[in-house]
Amino acid sequence: MKCKICSKVLVGRNDKLFCSVKCKNYYHVNLRKVTDKEVKELDTILHRNRSILLELLGKRKGQITVERMVLEKKKFTFKYHTHVHMNSKGKTYHYVYDLAWMEFSNDEILIIRKEK
């Protein structure tokens, strides 16, 4: 086996990936740089989506129905969410952390706050 970074022949355990702490740190620092960039972009979109839902819902504890166009005008990105839940009636809720939306066939969107 050879080191993933410098290709030196590895001595020691057969599952060893790096020849030194320096090579190991180099690998993980660069991996983190790439990952951080991707995660930051996605996290920005998720936070913006949540802010839009929160703004529309206001301090209401329950729910609100809005036109799809309202969300589109605010640059809501429908394809990004944290998780999905299907209720007993087969309706799909798309969550952004603690807030969710459900689409109706008539271009209306139901926005709800997850109960604690």
VMD Tcl script that draws the C-alpha trace (Angstrom):
set ca {
  {0.00 0.00 0.00}
  {1.03 3.59 -0.66}
  {0.27 6.88 1.13}
  {-2.79 8.66 -0.33}
  {-0.89 11.96 -0.47}
  {2.79 11.38 -1.22}
  {2.71 7.76 -2.49}
  {5.42 6.56 -0.07}
  {5.25 2.86 0.76}
  {3.36 2.41 4.04}
  {4.92 0.50 6.91}
  {2.79 -0.84 9.75}
  {-0.87 -1.81 9.92}
  {-2.42 -3.06 6.69}
  {-5.33 -0.56 6.95}
  {-3.03 2.47 7.21}
  {-3.78 5.25 4.68}
  {-1.10 7.89 5.36}
  {2.63 7.73 6.02}
  {2.67 10.59 8.52}
  {0.54 12.99 10.54}
  {1.52 15.71 8.06}
  {0.01 13.78 5.10}
  {-3.08 12.88 7.14}
  {-3.66 16.52 8.16}
  {-3.11 17.74 4.61}
  {-5.73 15.30 3.32}
  {-8.36 16.22 5.92}
  {-7.83 19.99 5.70}
  {-8.30 19.94 1.93}
  {-11.29 17.61 2.17}
  {-12.88 19.99 4.68}
  {-12.31 22.99 2.38}
  {-14.21 21.34 -0.46}
  {-16.98 20.09 1.83}
  {-17.35 23.43 3.64}
  {-17.91 25.29 0.36}
  {-20.69 22.91 -0.75}
  {-22.32 22.85 2.67}
  {-22.21 26.63 3.01}
  {-24.03 27.14 -0.30}
  {-26.71 24.60 0.60}
  {-27.08 25.94 4.14}
  {-27.56 29.47 2.77}
  {-30.45 28.27 0.57}
  {-32.05 26.34 3.44}
  {-31.83 29.32 5.78}
  {-33.30 31.63 3.15}
  {-36.17 29.18 2.56}
  {-36.85 28.97 6.31}
  {-36.77 32.76 6.65}
  {-39.32 33.12 3.85}
  {-41.65 30.56 5.44}
  {-41.24 32.18 8.86}
  {-41.94 35.65 7.45}
  {-45.17 34.44 5.84}
  {-46.28 32.41 8.85}
  {-45.52 35.23 11.26}
  {-46.18 34.61 14.92}
  {-49.09 32.31 14.15}
  {-48.86 29.02 15.97}
  {-50.86 27.09 13.39}
  {-50.80 27.38 9.65}
  {-51.39 29.64 6.68}
  {-52.24 29.09 3.02}
  {-50.60 31.24 0.35}
  {-50.42 31.24 -3.42}
  {-47.39 29.51 -4.93}
  {-46.55 32.74 -6.75}
  {-45.99 34.51 -3.39}
  {-43.17 32.08 -2.56}
  {-41.75 32.26 -6.08}
  {-41.59 36.08 -5.94}
  {-39.59 35.82 -2.72}
  {-37.12 33.47 -4.50}
  {-38.15 30.39 -2.47}
  {-36.30 27.32 -3.79}
  {-38.78 24.43 -3.69}
  {-36.26 21.66 -4.41}
  {-34.28 22.29 -1.21}
  {-35.59 21.01 2.12}
  {-34.25 19.14 5.15}
  {-36.68 16.23 5.18}
  {-40.04 14.97 3.92}
  {-43.02 13.54 5.81}
  {-46.04 11.79 4.33}
  {-49.19 11.92 6.46}
  {-51.83 9.18 6.77}
  {-53.80 10.67 3.83}
  {-50.80 10.45 1.51}
  {-50.05 14.19 1.50}
  {-46.36 15.10 1.45}
  {-44.94 17.78 3.74}
  {-41.55 19.23 2.82}
  {-39.70 20.47 5.90}
  {-37.07 23.16 6.30}
  {-35.98 22.46 9.86}
  {-39.12 23.15 11.96}
  {-41.32 24.69 9.25}
  {-43.05 22.79 6.45}
  {-45.05 23.34 3.30}
  {-47.49 21.17 1.41}
  {-48.53 21.86 -2.17}
  {-52.13 21.65 -3.31}
  {-53.17 21.02 -6.92}
  {-54.61 24.55 -7.29}
  {-51.20 26.28 -6.81}
  {-51.86 26.95 -3.14}
  {-49.24 26.18 -0.52}
  {-50.02 25.31 3.08}
  {-47.30 26.47 5.49}
  {-47.16 24.97 8.97}
  {-44.95 25.06 12.03}
  {-43.96 21.65 13.42}
  {-45.53 21.09 16.80}
  {-43.06 20.51 19.61}
}
mol new
graphics top color blue
foreach p $ca { graphics top sphere $p radius 0.5 }
foreach p [lrange $ca 0 end-1] q [lrange $ca 1 end] { graphics top cylinder $p $q radius 0.2 }
display resetview
